[in-house]
Amino acid sequence: MTARRSADDLDFTEAELSRYSRHILLAEVGAVGQARLRAARVLIVGAGGLGAPLGLYLAAAGVGTIGVLDHDRLELSNLQRQVAHSTDRIGQPKVESLAATLRALNPEVTVETHERRLDAAAALELFPRYDLICDGTDNFPTRFLIGDACHLLGKPLVSAAVLRFEGQLSLFASHLGPPHPCHRCLHPEPPPPGLVPSCSEAGVLGAVTGVMGTLQATEALKWILGIGESLSGRLILWDALDARFRTVRLKRDPACALCGEGATIRDLSAHR
Ligand code: ZN
């Protein structure tokens, strides 16, 4: 791990001032916000269709330290949507491919690679090192592990999902207490295996992952900067075929097994 720059450190090089000039022009960002981004540590879980635009925009924005966790190697069938990789890297670990792209885009940022499967031990070891976790994974057991770990470890979570022509996005900050809901207030338990198909079974329009990953990056940047209205307590649903966005309210469930008063989930022992 590299030393974290302080968010109070407003000392920028000429190159940084030039690179981030369109951010610094924004009253809501400015040099103070840019210093916050440089001090931030964000973990991207999944270097795939969501992780690619997420990584690109977080790196371009100057998020000082970006962790990338994935255990897969790049396959030809990934490239229809995972646009931060390239054909000549097929067979390479995805974390290395994404890290190479992000470092080339912005050498000012530090990219930490974690080539491993996310299990409870990995979450307990890695999540505390980051300020914010972004879930770009594609299966329910991993999504529930990430959601539980973020609540128990006190980390905000920006969670996106895609399937076919549809996308979903929310931000969970249930560790801050009411009124912020957790992921289990929305879905108490994972669906039975096989009920909800995956992208590898049902397909996905590549550009849909690009939109959702970019929205996810935007929410992560807003959270770090402390600007605007966060998505905590709201879920965005996008149907690309209808070209319609809907926003639904999410309420904290007082009986929730994770964040409710009588919570029964107190550790990650239920996760492999
Ligand atoms: Zn809850």
Residues whose N, C-alpha, C, O or C-beta is under 5 A from the ligand:
A	BS01	ZN	P181 C182 R184 C185 D253 C256 L258 C259 G260
